Every structure is written in C-alpha cells, then in structure tokens.
Amino acid sequence: MSDTTAFVRVASLTELPEGTLLGVTGPDGERVCLASCGGEIRAIGDECPHQGFSLSAGELTPNGEIECVWHGARFDCRSGEPTRGPADSPLLRYEVRVENGGVLLGPVVR
C-alpha cells in the first residue's frame, strides 16, 4: 500500500467535470494535466514532448485521447503513450486518488 503522505491535493472534483482537462502544478512545481475520462481521473505530464505546448489546453476525445492543439499529437490518457504523431515519446504518468471531493496527486508511476 502506498504512503498517503506522498499524495497532495491539487484540485477539486468540481473543477474537473467528465470529459475535461485541467492543468495543475504538482508539489515539486511540475506541470500536470488532469483528465476526467470514463468516470476516472488520470494524471499525466502537461507538456507535449514534440514542442512543449500545454496538453491541458488541448482536447480530450471520447475514447480517452488527449490531443495537443498545436500540432495534433495525441496521447492515451491512461498510459501516456503517443497514439498519433508528430510526438513519439510517452508522457509521465502520476498516481491519483480522489478523496473527500478532492483530487490528490501522487508519485510518478514507474
């Protein structure tokens, strides 16, 4: 079981309706994109590896892909893997918990 002290509240569930993205700042200053998809909250790095654009400014497709609005790269919000170029590097993924109406960000998934 993970240590609960490693989780930090970064948003409220009311800020993240189903089918939306939200950019937040992690406890170490890292940019993180939260995605509300299929009744789950996912957390991935918020910087497209192609040109560094913020993914939280993009679109979340109904099938769970996050599309970068700059050049159209897409990433699976569950795995962080690229599903369409021009980006070809995976994104960092973070553990997430939802407790008492809050979204808690945990460590990077290894």
C-alpha positions in Angstrom: 0.0 0.0 0.0 1.2 3.5 -0.9 2.1 6.0 1.7 -0.7 8.6 1.8 1.6 11.4 2.8 3.0 11.2 -0.8 -0.3 12.4 -2.1 -1.1 16.2 -2.4 -4.4 17.8 -3.1 -4.1 19.7 -6.4 -7.8 20.3 -7.4 -11.4 19.8 -6.5 -13.6 17.4 -8.4 -15.9 20.3 -9.2 -13.1 21.8 -11.3 -12.9 18.7 -13.5 -16.3 17.6 -15.0 -16.4 14.5 -17.1 -14.7 14.8 -20.5 -12.5 17.8 -19.5 -8.8 18.5 -18.9 -7.3 20.7 -16.1 -3.7 21.9 -15.8 -2.3 21.9 -12.3 1.0 22.3 -10.6 2.4 19.4 -8.7 4.2 19.7 -5.3 7.6 20.0 -6.9 6.4 22.6 -9.4 5.9 20.2 -12.3 3.1 20.8 -14.8 0.5 18.1 -14.7 -2.6 17.5 -16.9 -5.6 16.0 -15.2 -8.1 14.2 -17.4 -11.6 13.2 -16.4 -12.5 10.3 -18.6 -14.9 7.3 -18.2 -15.6 8.2 -14.5 -11.9 8.1 -13.6 -9.3 10.9 -13.1 -6.0 10.4 -14.8 -2.8 12.5 -14.4 0.0 12.8 -17.0 2.7 15.3 -17.8 1.3 18.6 -19.1 3.9 19.2 -21.8 3.8 17.8 -25.3 7.2 16.2 -26.0 7.0 17.5 -29.6 7.2 21.2 -29.0 6.4 21.7 -25.3 2.8 23.0 -25.6 0.5 22.6 -22.7 -1.7 19.5 -23.2 -4.3 20.7 -20.7 -5.1 23.5 -23.3 -6.0 20.7 -25.8 -9.0 18.4 -26.2 -10.0 15.2 -24.6 -11.6 12.8 -27.1 -14.4 10.5 -26.1 -12.1 7.5 -26.4 -9.6 8.9 -23.9 -7.0 10.5 -26.1 -5.6 13.9 -25.3 -5.0 16.0 -28.5 -2.4 18.7 -28.5 -3.9 21.7 -30.2 -0.6 22.9 -31.6 0.3 20.1 -34.0 -2.3 17.4 -33.4 -0.2 14.9 -31.5 -2.4 12.5 -29.4 -1.7 10.6 -26.2 -3.7 7.9 -24.4 -4.7 9.5 -21.0 -4.4 6.1 -19.3 -1.0 5.1 -20.4 0.6 8.3 -21.6 1.7 6.6 -24.8 1.5 8.6 -28.0 -1.2 7.4 -30.4 -0.6 9.9 -33.2 2.4 11.9 -34.2 4.3 14.1 -34.5 5.1 13.3 -30.9 6.7 9.9 -30.4 7.7 9.9 -26.7 5.4 8.8 -23.8 4.3 11.2 -21.1 5.0 10.8 -17.4 2.0 9.2 -15.5 1.1 10.0 -11.9 -0.8 8.1 -9.3 -4.2 9.8 -8.5 -6.6 9.4 -5.6 -10.0 11.0 -5.1 -10.9 11.7 -1.5 -13.4 14.0 0.1 -14.2 15.8 -3.2 -10.6 16.5 -3.9 -8.1 15.2 -6.5 -4.8 14.1 -4.9 -1.7 13.7 -7.0 0.8 11.0 -6.1 4.2 9.9 -7.3 5.2 9.2 -10.9 4.1 5.7 -12.0 7.3 3.6 -12.7 
